[in-house]
Amino acid sequence: MKVAVVGVTGLVGTRMVEVLKERNFPVSEFIPVASGRSAGKNVEFGGREYPIVTADEAVDMRPDLALFSAGADISREYAPAFAAAGCRVVDNSSCWRMDPSKKLVVPEINASVLTEDDYIIANPNCSTIQMLLPLAPLHKKFRIKRIVVSTYQSVTGSGTPAMKQMQAEREGARWGEYPAFYHYPIDENVIPHIDDFLENGYTKEEMKMVNETHKILDDYSIGVSPTTARVPVLGGHSESINLEFCSDFTLGEVRRIWEETPGVVVQDDPARNVYPMPLFSLGSDAVFVGRLRRDPSVDYGLNFWCVSDNIRKGAATNAVQIAEYLLSKGFLPR
């Protein structure tokens, strides 16, 4: 199978290459794709060196699968061209997520919506993926009425420029002495602002969590109230999640459901200081949940803490899992 990674030199693109290798995805020819600035560079895959090519060159090479992580503008311009050439596209940008003609997929939740006719498939926002993986089985059992979520998102979610800003600050650089990605210093700070603000007072990042939750769970009756914040952490997003169900539950039932849910790991023993933290999530494809407790302010309320590596399950691994599902259904050549 010919496999292209578009945006191969970026944080998510490099991780996509790693995940393809780790999961032994059947690649017979690898096509690394980046902008002209990367011309002349090579990417190693399967013991061979492959030269980086442009998106136009990659289309002409007619790959069978393309994993995109190069931003919405590139996806909008090139995903249709790859699809027209017979290539399945899994896109990590926001470009196609809310397009009613495109599927938005977390494989463990709704891979079954994919058909042979789907050539452009959207990968959800990282914060939505890690929230919905543990929520989906609870929704089936107890039906979720309302979600209140606050995120504590790593600077890796903003890419390399944000990481360089925080590194410069940690090395003692003064504000204004280095290129700043954020409006304010991020080290020793928390910025309650991710993406642009909208007229309703929420940010685009927050509304992604609202709209993507409805589409993935196929239930537009769920109330979703998000607040997203950027924290000075170099990898791994954390979320404080409050749920209100339509029916009663026990904490034991919730634990059993999560223990039986692929991709979810329960870390919940406060007496021994066991709970999820981003420090220990890096490099893992799991979503870690803990700090389970009832919300005494409503009849059927649950609070918990949720952590995941945003570059892996929140982006690269989810995309490769979508490709694996396409392969299992015979939508990709073996």
C-alpha positions, 0 to 999 in steps of 0.5 A: 500500500502506498501511504502518504503523510501530509505535513510529515515534518510537524509535531503530529506528522512525525508522530503519525510516522511513529505510530504507523511503524509501531502498529506495523501498518502495511506500507509498501511505499511511503510518501512523505509530504511537506512544503517546498521548504523541506525539499531535499530532506529525507524521512526514514521508513521501514529501513529506507530513506524517502525524499520529501515531496510536495502535495502536488507531486504526491497526488501524481504518485497516486497513494492509496492512503493519505494522513493529513496534518498540515492545517485546514487550508492545505486540507481544503485545497488538497484533500479533494485532489487526493480523493479524486485520485482514488486515495482515502484521506484521513484529515486531522485539521478542522476543515471537514469535521462539521461538513455534513457530507463527511464522517467524523470518527473516533474508531472505538465509538462510531467507526461503523458509520464509514462506508466504501464511499467515504474518501475524506474522513475527519479526525476530531479535535484532540480534546473531544476525542479524549472526552468522548472515549470514556463518555460514549459507553456511559451515554449508552447506559445512562444517557447523558443530559449535560456535560460541563467540561474544563480543559487544561491543554498542553502547549503542544496543542499549539505546535512548535512555535508555542513550545519554543515560546515556553522554552525561551521563557523558562530560560529567562528571556524577557517578554518581547525578546523572543517570538511569542505565539500567545498574547501573554507569557505561558510559563507560570501562567494559565491562559483561558483562551484557545483559538478565536473568540466568537460572538457568543463569548465562547472560543472556536475550540470550545464550540468544536467540543460542543458541535463534535460531541453532537455529531459523533454521538449522534445526539443533539439533545446533549447540553455541552458547556466547555471552557478551554485553557492553555497551561504550561505543560509540554505534552498531555491534555487534562480535563475536569468533566461533570456529567448529569445523567438521565438515570441513576448510576453507581460508581461501581457501575461506571468503573466496570464500564470503563474497565471493559472499554478499549482504550480507557484506563482507570486510575482511581485510588486517591488514598494512595495518590493514584489519579491521572496526570499528563506527566505519565500519559506521554507516549501512551494511546490510552485515555486515563480516568480517575477522581470519580465522585458523585456530584451532590448538587444534582440527582444523577451527577458524576465528576471525574478527571481525564488525561491523554497524550493529545498528540497520540490518541488525540491526533496521530493514533486516532487517524491511524486507527481509522486507517486500520478500520478501513483496511479491515473492511477491505476499503484499502488494499493489503 
